Amino acid sequence: MKKFGINFTNLIVGILLILLGIFFCVGNTELLTKIIFITIGLIMIITNIYPLVESINNKDNMSIIYHVIEIVFGILFIFVHNTAICILVGILLIFIPVLSIVLSKNKNETALYWLPSIVLGVLILILGPSTIGHVLYVILGVLSIIFGIISVLSSFYKQEIIK
C-alpha cells in the first residue's frame, strides 16, 4: 500500500468552486442573468427538439403545440432577458400543464407529472423573476462554496491504493 499526500485535483477544484460561489453571492447579477438565460434557452431548445419530432410522428397536436412554444421561448430566452418574458414563461408553465391535466384520462398521474412545472410557474409569478434570480444566485453560491470546502478538505485526506 502506498499513501499519497495532497490530491491537487481536488484542491484546485475546491478552490475554483469557492471562488465561483463567492462570485455567485456577490457578483454582477446582470452578467449572471444573461449567462443563465442563454443556458436555459439552449436547454429548452435542445430538450424539446426530439419530443417535438416524436409528437409530430404520433400526431399529438397538444404536445406539438407545447413543444413548439417551448422552443420559441428558448429562442426568446437567448435574445431577450427581461421580466415580461419570465412572466410569460410563468404563465406557460401553469397553463399548459393545467390544460393537459383537464384533457387527460388519468388526471392523478398527469397532475403528478406536471406538478413541478406548475409550482415553478407559480413561484415565478408570485416572487417575480428578479427575486427568484437573486435567490437562485445566492443558493448556487452557497452550495458551490460548501462543495468547494468539502473538496479542499478531501484533498488533504490521505488515500490508500491497494496493489
Protein Blocks (a to p, Z undefined) as FASTA:
>chain_A
ZZdfddfklmmmmmmmmmmmmmmmmmcfklmmmmmmmmmmmmmmmmmmmmmmmmmmnopa
klmmmmmmmmmmmmmmmmpccfklmmmmmmmmmmmmmmmmmmpmblmlmmmmmmmmmmmm
mmmmmnopklmmmmmmmmmmmmmmmmmmmmmmmmmpccdddZZ
